[in-house]
Amino acid sequence: MEKNYLNDIVVAAVLILLSILAFLLLKPILFSIIFGFILVFIFAPLYNLLYKKLKSKNWTAILITILLIIVIVVPLIFLIPFIVGQAIKIFTFAQQIDFVTILDKLFPSLASSDALTAQIDSVLHSFITNLTSGMVNTVSNFLINIPTTLLQLTVVLFTFFFTIRDKSEFIEYLKTILPFSKDVQERLLKATKDVTISVLYGQIIIGFVQGLVAGLGFFLFGAPSALLFMILAIVAGVLPIVGPSIVWIPMAVYLLATGNNVASLGVVIFGIASIVVDNILRPIVISKRARMNSLLALLGTIGGLVFFGIIGLVLGPLIIAYLIIFIEIYKNKRFSGTLIKPEE
């Protein structure tokens, strides 16, 4: 009895030690691995559709990986130099903007106080300067660390390829190591899948489409640095509660203040269209799936962004969601509806 107990302790100690060593070994590329898993979730429906046609896991995975490279990697090669140039252009332009004149046109009563307008002018100049210089620094650091970035990207692609090819086997293996009954395993996997799809598609994909629609208005009506502000609108669209309004409203105000009334109206129309797109797509995408409470999603996104960086926009809400799922499973209850809304 004591011998078996001692063996259990030794096995547990070795398992813990190896787990720690494995974590330390994978830590430098851990976020790349996680990002690869996230991409698998996003592209899984397309993989399943192609697999029905090709009947080959290898060829289907190869084609999907090539598509991933075309969709993500190729645009980055062209966008990064453009973003640097645009950020420098906006940085220079921001120093020349006369915010006092703009305030005088939009809010005459406010502009009557010289001290207040001077203070607002200083704050706005400081904000835009910090924002654009931060963008330039971020992209510059990215360019400096290109060898490391390429290594991380390679890890993402390999993780994506092998995981999407063998996802069925991974799921079956996961079931064998989960310390739950078969019924609890099914509930856990289904809840995890539903919430992950809800976060990825309901937050990331729809946010991307929202930003794209709002950004289209920038292009069609000649807004300055349209592509850069479209990218900002897409990023804002991904953030829960915030949305691309935080980008297109200031742009519309700026165009109105500079006398571009038609362009301002056009940006507003496309901005409203982006809100309509959200109201139409969201119920379709996440219908009959468990959904996170909006406040939890926002807190998870902000916390994830601070702690993990850009990948935290996705990882933060997912971590919070999985925690709630495990708590509910542990309590042996269905979702209460307060933190994660039940299936409809």
RATA-V641016 format. One record per residue. N is the residue number from 0. SS is DSSP state (H for helix, E for strand, - for the rest). OMEGA is omega in degrees with one decimal (999 if undefined). BURIAL is + if it has 24 or more other ideal C-beta (glycine too) atoms within 12 Angstrom, else -. Layout:
N	SS	OMEGA	BURIAL
N	SS	OMEGA	BURIAL
This chain:
0	-	-179.8	-
1	H	-180.0	-
2	H	177.6	-
3	H	179.5	-
4	H	179.0	-
5	H	178.0	-
6	H	178.8	-
7	H	179.5	-
8	H	179.9	-
9	H	179.4	-
10	H	179.5	-
11	H	-179.5	-
12	H	178.8	-
13	H	179.5	-
14	H	178.7	-
15	H	-179.4	-
16	H	179.4	-
17	H	178.1	-
18	H	178.6	-
19	H	179.6	-
20	H	178.3	-
21	H	178.2	-
22	H	179.3	-
23	H	179.7	-
24	H	-175.5	-
25	H	-175.2	-
26	H	-178.7	-
27	H	-178.3	-
28	H	-174.8	-
29	H	-178.1	-
30	H	175.6	+
31	H	177.7	+
32	H	179.7	+
33	H	178.5	+
34	H	175.7	+
35	H	177.6	+
36	H	179.8	+
37	H	178.7	+
38	H	176.3	+
39	H	179.5	+
40	H	-177.8	+
41	H	-174.6	+
42	H	-177.4	+
43	H	179.2	+
44	H	178.8	-
45	H	177.0	-
46	H	-179.3	+
47	H	179.8	-
48	H	179.9	-
49	H	-178.4	+
50	H	177.2	+
51	H	-179.7	-
52	H	-172.1	-
53	H	-179.6	-
54	-	179.4	-
55	-	-179.5	-
56	H	-177.8	+
57	H	-177.9	-
58	H	178.0	-
59	H	179.0	+
60	H	178.5	+
61	H	-179.1	-
62	H	179.6	+
63	H	179.0	+
64	H	176.4	+
65	H	177.4	-
66	H	178.1	+
67	H	178.8	+
68	H	-179.6	-
69	H	-174.6	-
70	H	-172.5	-
71	H	-171.3	-
72	H	-176.5	-
73	H	178.1	-
74	H	-179.8	-
75	H	-178.6	-
76	H	-178.7	-
77	H	-174.3	-
78	H	-173.5	-
79	H	177.1	+
80	H	179.8	-
81	H	-178.7	-
82	H	177.9	+
83	H	-179.9	+
84	H	-179.6	-
85	H	179.8	+
86	H	177.2	+
87	H	179.5	-
88	H	179.6	-
89	H	178.2	+
90	H	179.0	+
91	H	-179.1	-
92	H	-177.6	-
93	H	179.5	+
94	H	-175.6	-
95	H	-178.7	-
96	-	177.6	+
97	-	-177.6	-
98	H	179.4	+
99	H	178.8	+
100	H	179.5	-
101	H	178.6	+
102	H	179.8	+
103	H	179.5	-
104	H	-175.1	-
105	H	-176.3	+
106	-	-177.2	-
107	H	-178.0	-
108	H	179.6	-
109	H	-176.7	-
110	H	-179.7	-
111	-	178.0	-
112	-	-176.7	-
113	H	-177.8	-
114	H	-178.6	-
115	H	-179.9	-
116	H	178.3	+
117	H	179.4	-
118	H	178.4	-
119	H	178.4	-
120	H	179.7	+
121	H	-179.1	-
122	H	-178.8	-
123	H	177.5	+
124	H	-180.0	+
125	H	-179.3	-
126	H	-177.4	-
127	H	178.4	+
128	H	179.9	-
129	H	-179.2	-
130	H	-176.9	-
131	H	178.5	+
132	H	176.3	-
133	H	177.9	-
134	H	179.9	+
135	H	-179.8	+
136	H	-180.0	-
137	H	-178.8	-
138	H	178.4	+
139	H	177.3	-
140	H	178.1	-
141	H	-179.0	+
142	H	179.3	-
143	H	-176.3	-
144	-	-177.5	-
145	H	178.6	-
146	H	178.1	-
147	H	179.4	-
148	H	178.8	-
149	H	177.2	-
150	H	179.0	-
151	H	179.7	+
152	H	176.4	+
153	H	177.4	-
154	H	178.4	+
155	H	-176.3	+
156	H	178.4	+
157	H	176.8	+
158	H	179.9	+
159	H	-175.7	+
160	H	-174.6	+
161	H	-179.7	+
162	H	-178.8	+
163	H	177.7	+
164	H	-174.0	+
165	-	-174.1	-
166	H	179.7	+
167	H	179.3	-
168	H	178.5	-
169	H	-179.5	-
170	H	179.2	-
171	H	177.6	-
172	H	179.1	-
173	H	179.4	-
174	H	-177.3	-
175	H	-177.9	-
176	H	177.0	-
177	-	-176.6	-
178	-	-178.2	-
179	-	174.8	-
180	-	-177.7	-
181	H	179.8	-
182	H	179.9	-
183	H	177.5	-
184	H	-179.7	-
185	H	178.7	-
186	H	-178.1	+
187	H	-178.9	+
188	H	179.9	+
189	H	179.6	-
190	H	179.1	+
191	H	179.3	+
192	H	-177.6	+
193	H	-178.4	+
194	H	178.2	+
195	H	177.3	+
196	H	179.6	+
197	H	-178.9	+
198	H	-174.8	+
199	H	-177.4	+
200	H	-177.9	+
201	H	-177.8	+
202	H	-173.7	+
203	H	-174.7	+
204	H	-179.8	+
205	H	176.1	+
206	H	177.2	+
207	H	-179.6	+
208	H	177.5	+
209	H	179.6	+
210	H	178.9	+
211	H	180.0	+
212	H	178.9	+
213	H	-179.9	+
214	H	177.0	+
215	H	176.1	+
216	H	177.6	+
217	H	-179.0	+
218	H	-173.7	+
219	H	-175.6	-
220	-	169.3	+
221	-	176.2	-
222	-	179.8	+
223	-	178.9	+
224	-	-172.4	+
225	H	-176.9	+
226	H	179.4	+
227	H	-179.5	+
228	H	172.3	+
229	H	178.3	+
230	H	177.6	+
231	H	178.6	+
232	H	178.1	+
233	H	177.6	+
234	H	179.0	+
235	H	178.7	+
236	H	179.4	+
237	H	-179.1	+
238	-	179.0	+
239	-	179.4	+
240	-	-174.9	+
241	-	176.9	+
242	-	-177.4	+
243	-	178.1	+
244	H	-178.4	+
245	H	178.6	+
246	H	-172.8	+
247	H	177.9	+
248	H	175.9	+
249	H	178.4	+
250	H	178.6	+
251	H	178.5	+
252	H	179.9	+
253	H	-180.0	+
254	H	178.2	+
255	H	-178.1	+
256	H	-179.6	+
257	-	174.1	-
258	-	178.6	-
259	-	-173.6	-
260	H	-179.4	-
261	H	178.8	-
262	H	178.5	+
263	H	178.6	+
264	H	179.4	-
265	H	178.0	+
266	H	178.3	+
267	H	-179.8	+
268	H	179.6	-
269	H	175.7	+
270	H	177.1	+
271	H	178.0	+
272	H	178.8	+
273	H	176.4	+
274	H	178.1	+
275	H	178.1	-
276	H	178.8	+
277	H	-178.1	+
278	H	179.8	-
279	H	-173.6	-
280	H	-173.2	+
281	H	179.0	+
282	H	-179.7	-
283	H	-174.0	-
284	H	-173.5	+
285	H	176.4	+
286	-	178.0	-
287	-	175.3	-
288	-	177.2	+
289	-	-176.3	+
290	E	179.7	+
291	E	169.5	+
292	-	-174.4	+
293	H	179.6	+
294	H	177.6	-
295	H	179.1	+
296	H	-180.0	+
297	H	179.9	+
298	H	178.2	+
299	H	179.7	+
300	H	-179.0	+
301	H	178.6	-
302	H	178.8	-
303	H	179.9	+
304	H	-179.7	+
305	H	-172.3	-
306	H	-173.5	-
307	H	-173.7	+
308	-	-172.2	-
309	-	179.9	-
310	-	177.9	+
311	H	175.8	+
312	H	178.3	+
313	H	-172.6	+
314	H	-178.0	+
315	H	178.4	+
316	H	-179.4	+
317	H	179.0	+
318	H	177.8	+
319	H	-179.0	+
320	H	-178.8	+
321	H	177.1	+
322	H	179.8	-
323	H	179.0	+
324	H	-178.9	+
325	H	177.4	-
326	H	180.0	-
327	H	177.6	+
328	H	179.4	+
329	H	178.4	-
330	-	-178.4	-
331	-	179.4	-
332	-	170.3	-
333	-	-178.5	-
334	-	-178.0	+
335	-	179.0	-
336	-	-179.3	-
337	-	-178.3	-
338	-	174.5	+
339	E	-176.0	+
340	E	-178.8	+
341	-	177.0	-
342	-	179.8	-
343	-	999	-
